[in-house]
Amino acid sequence: HRPVAGPGLHRQHARPRSAGRRHRSPFAPAGAAEALEIVAHGDSRSSRVIGRAIADIPWPPGVTVAALVRDFDTIEVLRVRDDGTAERRAGHVVIAHGETVIESGDHVIVFCLNKRLVRKIEELFQVGLGFF
């Protein structure tokens, strides 16, 4: 399986400040590409992405959903060291495939070939007024 790219990216609402962290690609000219981390909020009634498979969401051309990070509120103990301290991890990464379903609270990692697509992605992830 490979990450899904295609027309019609859907991102669920992230509150304005958590709408996405932007990272400029070191491999593209300044301003040409963007990487976003978008937190999905809401439910299947208030969001256009929650509860939907990535392949069923209309992504704009030039957009690739690479991965999701979920369960940030769950702390997992990976191992206990000899000194009694624990190595912990919050959340886990899910590589995006067409059948991957976006859940509320997922951090969706999206790549855009053109930064003009950022606004479209942000709009796709907005929740309806009933969410608040």
Steps between C-alpha positions, in 0.01 A plus 500: 500500500610856445383834636189635332513806281222633291232753444306625798697504824282500804629612831284524800476822692789587708443798715672796339828472689513121463388513140845394399866540549671605181837367394672615183655222298881523472465346151272765349548869426391732782121514520447222248410209727351458846467222756209531741408327823126543540301388804162354404208604724129423511304194399352356182210750516708816552806410292557413138793271588427326832383143449594498133765299318778707345414366154141627539606858572538732197857633526621788280762407241849541643404384851628181664388363836806326637412388852284546806615514859232385740440436868723781630313477831610137547843451654662167425794366700747358251742358752628543853870571522734337750492815713121472534411788266259437217531578133158628390326597180181699440300411193590289201548560128262356242629507141221636279334261255176531311309293757637693801211671681562840661390518866437798723825610663721361223795715400494477120831556319440655158744605228406771247697559183384860497440717803186642336334168586536563875181710520299229319627235740419716802146553369451127452589433862268762648214367709141617469355765728321234706835373627547798732 
